Amino acid sequence: MKMRTALTIAGSDSSGGAGIQADIKTMMANGVFAMSAITAMTAQNTTGVRSIMNASPEFLADELDEVFTDIFPDAVKIGMVSESSLIRVIAQKLREYRPRFIVVDPVMVATSGAKLISDDAIETLKEELLPIATILTPNIPETEVLAERLVKSDSDMIEAARSISERFHCAVLCKGGHALNDANDLLWRGGEYRWFYGKKIDNPNTHGTGCTLSSAIASNLAKGFDLDTSVERAKEYISGALGAMLDLGHGHGPMDHCFCYEGKFMESAADAAGEKTAASPESGVRA
């Protein structure tokens, strides 16, 4: 059976709600085979990050070579990369192997507004990686960093997306939130823009939303959908994952990436036992 494939290049989240773990769950839930190249290991849970251990540039290069020379990905998603040396390796390998679709979630600024990578790494990201992207998916603070301007209104989002797209020659999906257009995103591509409207879901468990959205976009591009449709389907998926109202952990918990899975292998032992108990002798099923 032929299956489309996607590669995530990002950091590992030990609590499973974001990073590599969220990417793989999302990709599989969206019907593609997921592969990974890990840029960093993080010790974290729903309340915060305790420590980070970055991969070496040499090891990251080996990861990428092994993936691309065996199961070539139909799309690539890039998440957290905190060191300039790692960003350069990724850019070098992507230029070498030339995947068709590259989705970059420029993880630079946390929801709190705190910077997650150094100014030096941000400049390397701008110089090396963003110009080879198919689409960028910045949140509002990240949009402000890339556009070098404040974003306080719809018109600000439009102007910021335009300037980012023209500078890096790629499509840009500026995500709402951060008290601005909570569920409405703006896609700028080909000199035009389109709003993707969404209904705000009252769920505090939003850990990994950026990872999930970008991975869903990459998955749909890998399956042959155009960019607009891929964004539309990704937003529908993330709304479902949030709407499932999963509640785990003591902080901002993860979404339910598997909300759309059904079938025998998703049932619990209690579910299976209930079915057996309910089966009658006439059915031919032995309890």
Disulfide bonds with the S-S distance in Angstrom:
none
